[in-house]
C-alpha cells in the first residue's frame, strides 16, 4: 500500500475489504462522533472488520464499526457499536443510494483516519468477489512479490 498523505494519521483500516471486494469508487466522509469516541480513536481502538454503510431517509450511516469504550470515561461512555452518521454532500448520498440499489453492490468503509484534527472515513462502493476472483488476486500478488524479490537480488 502507498504511504498516507501528509497530515493524515491512520486509525484503522479494513484489510479484509480489499480481499473480499472489488473497489469501484472511493469517497471521503466525515463521521459524527461523541467526545469519548474521539478520545478512544486517538488511542487507536477501532475495528472496521464487519462494518458497512446504509443510506436511509436521505442520510448515510456507518453500522458495525466497533470503537472501544474510552478507558478514562465515566458512566457517560459511548456504546461501542452504535450507529454513526456520515457527513456527506447531498449529491454524494444520492450517488451512494443509487449504487446500493444496483444488484450486487454495497458500501463499506476502507479506513478511518484523522485529517486536520477531524475523523474521516474513506468509504467505497464495492462488488463482492467470488472464490475464483480471490484466488486470481492472490496469484497476482504472489507474482508481483516474486518479481520484486528477483529485481532486488539482481541489483545486489
Buried (B, 14 or more C-beta within 10 A) or exposed (E): EEEEEEEBEEBBBBEEBBEBBBEEEEBEBBBEBBEBBBBBBEEEBBBBEEBBBBBEEEEBBBBBBBBBEBEEBEEEBBEBBBEBBBBBEEEBBEBBBEBBEEEEBBBBBBBBBBBEEEBBBBBBBBBEBEEEBEEEBEEEEEEEEEEEEEEEEEEE
